[in-house]
Amino acid sequence: MKRIISSFSIIALIAFFSVSTFAQPGRGNRGQQQGRQQMQIQDVPTEVRSEAHIAVFDEYLKLTDAQKVQIKKVEEDFAKRGEELRDASMARQRKMVAMRDLRNEHQQALHELLSKEQYAVYLEKKEAIQYDIRQRLKAYSEKGNK
C-alpha cells in the first residue's frame, strides 16, 4: 500500500511540474515580442513622433495652427527630457517616479494648450488617441526596418 501511495505521489509531482514548465514559455515569448515592439517605437526620431502626435490630435481635436506649433514644441521638449531620463544612471525606482512625474507634467502642458472643449474630448478619447499614435509610430518603424 505504501508503494502505491509513494508511486502515485511521484507521478502527481512529475505531472504538476511538467504542466507548469510547459506553461511558462508562452508568457515569456509574448513579453519579448511586446518589448521588441516597444523598442522599435522608441527608436522613432523625435520629429516623426511629434508629427504623429500633431496629426492624431488634429484628427480628434481640430487644432488651430498656433496650437500645432505649440504642441510640436511641447512634444519635442518632453521627448528629449524622456530620452535623457531613460539614459540617466539612477535606481530603477527613482527612474520610474521621475518618468511618472514627467508624464504628469506633459498632461498639464497639454491641458494648458487645449481649450476646455478640446481637453474634454482628449480625456474622453485618450485611449483611442494613444492607440492611433502608437499605430502610426509602429507603422513608421516597420517601414524603416524593411
N, C-alpha and C positions, 0 to 999 in steps of 0.2 A: 504494500500500500504506500509506503514511504517513497519507493522508487517511482511510482506512478505520479505522485504529487510533485516530487522534485523534477521529473521529466516534463510534466505539464508546466511547471513554473519556468523552467528554462525555455521552453517553446514560447510561452507567453512573453517573456522578456525579449527574446530574439524578434518576435513579431512586432512588439512595441517599438524597439529601437530601429528596426528596418523601415517602418512606416514613417517615423519622424525624420530619419535620414533622407528618405526619398522626397519628403515634402519640402525640405529646405532649398534645393537648387532653384526651384521655380521662383520663389520670392526674391532670391538674390539676383537672378538674371533680370527681373523686372526693374529692380533698383538700379542695376548697372545701366540698363537702357535709358532710364529716366535721367541718370547722371550724365550720360553722354549727350542726351538732348539738351540738358541744361548747359553743359559746357559749350555746345555749338551756339546756343543763343547768346551766351556771354561773350563769345568771340566776335559778334557782330559789331562793326565800327559805331562809335558814338553818334556820328552824323546820321547814319541809317536808322539807328534806334530812335533818335529824336524825330526824324521824318515819319517813321511808323506811328509814333505816339500822336503826332500832329494830325496825320491823315485819319486815324481812327477817331480821335477826339472830334475832329471836324465833322466826320460822318454822323456821330451821335449827338454832338453838342452845338453844331453850327457856329464855329468860332469866327470872330472878326479877324481882320488882317493883323491888327495890333495884338490880339490875344495869341495868334500863331507865332509872332515874333517873340513875345514874352515867354510862351510855353517852350519854345525852342531853347531859349537861354536857360530856363529852369531845368529842362531835361538834360541838357549838356552839362550843366553845373553839377546836378545830382549824380549823373552817370560818372563823371570824373571823381567826385567825392566817394562814390561807392567803390570804384576801382581802386582808389588809394586805400580805402578801408580793407578791401579784400587782400591787398598786397601787404598790409601792415602786419608786423610780427607782434602779436599780442595774444593773450589767452583766449581760447575759443569762446568762453562765456562772455568775456568783455566785448569781443568782436560781435557776438550776436546781439548784445544790448545796444552797441553802437549802431548796428545795421537797423535795428528796430527804431531807434531814435531818428536815424536818417530818413527812414520811410515815413515816420510821423511828420517830420519837417517837410518832406516832399508833399504830403497830403495837405498840410497847412498852406504851402505855397500855391498849390492848385486851387484851394478854397479861396484864397485871396484874389487869384486871377479870374476866376469864373464868376458869372452873375449868379444870383440866388437860384434862378430857374435852371441854369446850366448845371450848377453844383447838385441840385436835387436830382436831375436826370443822371448825372455822373454816379451819385450814390445808388440810385435805383438800378442802373445798368452796369455797375462797376465790374462784375464778374464777366459779363459779355465783352466789355471793352478790353479787359485784361486778356481774355481768351483771344480776341481778334488781334491784339498787338503781338501776343506770343506766336500766333499762326503766321503773321507776316514776317516776324524775325526768323522763325523756323524755316519758312519758305526761302528767305534770303540766304540763310546758312546752308541749306541743302543745295541751292542753286550754285553757291560758291564752291561747294565740296565736290561737285560733279564735273 
